[in-house]
Amino acid sequence: MDNSVHIIYRNYKNPLNIKILINLRNFCKKKGIKLYLSNNFKLALKLRLDGVYLPSFNKSTRYNCFKFKKDFDVIGSAHNVMELNTKIRQRVKSIFIAPVFKKKINKLGIYGFLRLKNFTNKKLVVLGGVTEEKMNMVNFLKAEGFAAINYFQKKRPL
């Protein structure tokens, strides 16, 4: 498995199943995949995960009081300059910028991504509407990487 693949576990609809999360953590450790938990610092630290993911709607900076382990990363997502500034205040390592390619009314597009890139020196990751055909564009944007749900659902083994 490619060690540049990371998994973000997020489940906002159902209660968190700790057993599933522990099994996923053990699988990821075996395969050398980083695992991030969405919106739960205490549990991510307790389970010795690789980090935590802060979605764009999380505006809190209260977690700054936590003592992190050495290799614990905080990552987040943003859709505009205000959210980007929030993520910078939250001291995230990488920021997912979305939606770049998705065909929504509020898509950022290439120029929106480049505009946001001017506001920070953080690692930026393209999110939203990534397809095989758009891979060259991801390279052109000099993004740190890309994130995609549908792309991987289509590429996964049966």
N, C-alpha and C positions, 0 to 999 in steps of 0.2 A: 504494500500500500504506500502511496506517496505521502511522505511525512509533512508535506506542506498543506495537507488537508486537515481542517479543524472542524469540530462539531459544536454547534450551539444548541443546548437543550432548552427549549422553551415550550411551555404548555400552560396557556393562560385560562383554558376552559375547565380542566379537571384538577382535582387535588394532586399534589406531587406524590408520586409513588417512589419512596426511597429505595426499595429493592431494585426497581428497574434502573434507577439512577446509579446505584452501586454496580449492578451488572454491566451497565454501559461504561462506567468508569474503568472497570477491570478489563473489558474488551479493548477500550481505547488505549490503555496502558500497554497491553500486549502488542497492539498493532503500531504503537508510536504515534497515535493521533491525539492532538490536544482536545480537551473537552471543557467547554465553558457552560456555566449555568446562568440562565437569564434572571436578573433582578433579585438574587438572593446571596448576598455576601457571606452571611454566617454559615449557611449550609455548604456553599462552595468551599469555604475554608475548612469546615469540619470534615468534609468528605475528601479533602486534599485534591480538589480538582485543579485544573490549570489556570482557571480564572473565572471572571464573571462578565456577562454581557449586559450593558445598560441600554435598553431601547430608547428611542427618541422621546417617548413620553415620560421617561424618568429624568426629572430635573434636580434631584437631590444631590447635595454634596456632603451629606452627613456621614457617609462611609469613610471619609478621609481620616477618621480617628482609628480605624482598624489597623492592626499590625499585620501586614501581609508577609507571607513566606517569600523567599527569594524569587522564585519563578512564577509568581502569581500575577497574571495580566488582567487589566481592566480594559475592555473594548466596548464600543458603543456605536449607535447609528444616528444619523442626522439627515434632515431633508432641506434645510435652509440655513442661512447665516446665523440666525438666533440659536437654533439647535446646535450648530457647529460650535458656537461660543460656549454653550452649556457643556458640551462634551470636553472642550479644552479646560474649563474650570473643574470638571470632574477628573481631570488628569488621566484620560484614557490613552492607551498606547496606540490603538488603531481605530479609525472611524469608518463605518460603512456609510457611503453616500448613496441615497436612493430617492426616487427611482430614476436611474440614468437612461435605460433603454425601454422600459416598460411603456406600453401604449395607453397610458392614462392621461387624463386632462392635465394633471399636475406634474407630469414628468419633468425632470431637470434637463435631460438631454446632455449632449457633449459640452455645449457652452456653459451650461449651469454647473457641471462638474468642474470644468476648468476654472470658472469664476470662484467656486468654493475652495478650490485648491490654492488660490492666491491668499486666502485668509489664514492658512496654517501650514506648519511644516510637519504635522503628524502624518503617519502612514494612512493613506486613503484607499478604501476598497470599494470597487464598483458593485452595486447591488440593484437588481431589478431589471428583468427582461434580457438577461444574458443568454445568448444562444451561440451555437457553433459558428455561425456566420459573423457574429459580433466580436469574436476573440481578437481579431486584428485591431479593432477599435479599442479594446481594453489595453492592448500593448501600446497603441498610439497615445492613450491618455496617461501613460506611465503610472498607472495605478499599482498599488502594492499587490493587488490580486483582485479576485472577483468572488462574489457569493451568489448562489442561486439555488432555489428550491426545485423549480420545474426542470431546470437543466439536468440536475442530478437524478431526479425521478425518472426522466426519460433515459438516462445513461446507465441506470443501475442494472445489475444482473437480475434475471428473472428468478 
